[in-house]
Amino acid sequence: MASVQALQVFPRRHYSAEATEPSAETKQSETKGEKSAETPPNPLEEKLKAKENEVADLTSRLRYLQADFLNLQRNAAREKEQTRDFAITRFASDLLETVDVLSMALKSIPPSALSPPEASSESPASESTSSSTSNSKSALEYLRELHQGVEITQRQLLQTLFKYHVKPFDPTGDQFDPNLHEALYQAPIPGKEPGSVIDCQKMGYMIKDRVLRAAQVGVAQDTQS
């Protein structure tokens, strides 16, 4: 019996699972503690973020509207300037006919007709006649005054057109340009480059950078054709 008692083995100690692993209740309590540790969402902050997004959107729209308004202002100013510059286009075109008539009147009188006649020996009878009519003007003087009046009228009319940016141009010697010139005829002229303007029947006119009236010209033709 003593030997049996000596060989008696002490029972092993078994630690329960409850001591090593947390229970489900402990886990739930820890989870609740973590959730309670998190701060709840503030409704004021959410409203503030929404308002910030709204402000950013409205600012972007305002910038687009400002850009559109500036473009509208520029376009309106450009159209107003063009309307002011080209408002007299039709009226100026009608005045050009008057300028042409005055130019034709001036060209119809050759310079030799305006020069005084050469001095010649006169008889005593003619001298007495001329002395009796010395107080009256001669036909030559009347012609000179008429020519001078027409010339002044044409000059004043052209100066008035210049004020509104209407200017003439003579393309004689230039290459023919269908945008600026109107060809009335073609002629083979030796020594002239084919396609060049050899004669200007009517002056062309520009109003700023636009053609008010194309110049009526004659064009050199190729002599080899």
Number of C-alpha atoms within 10 A of each C-alpha: 6 7 7 8 8 8 9 9 8 6 6 6 6 6 8 8 9 8 8 8 9 10 12 9 9 11 11 11 12 12 12 11 11 10 11 10 9 8 7 8 8 8 9 9 10 11 11 11 12 11 12 12 12 12 12 11 11 12 12 12 12 12 11 12 12 12 12 12 12 12 12 12 12 12 12 12 12 12 12 12 12 11 12 11 15 18 12 15 17 10 10 19 14 11 14 20 11 13 17 14 12 20 15 12 13 17 11 9 13 9 9 8 11 14 11 9 9 5 6 6 7 10 9 9 9 11 12 12 11 13 10 10 11 10 8 9 9 10 9 14 14 11 14 15 13 13 18 13 12 16 16 13 14 19 14 12 16 17 14 13 18 13 9 17 16 23 18 20 14 18 21 18 16 13 16 21 15 10 9 18 24 20 18 13 12 17 13 15 14 12 8 16 18 19 17 20 25 23 18 21 15 19 20 22 22 17 20 13 8 12 17 21 19 20 27 21 25 22 29 24 20 15 13 6 5
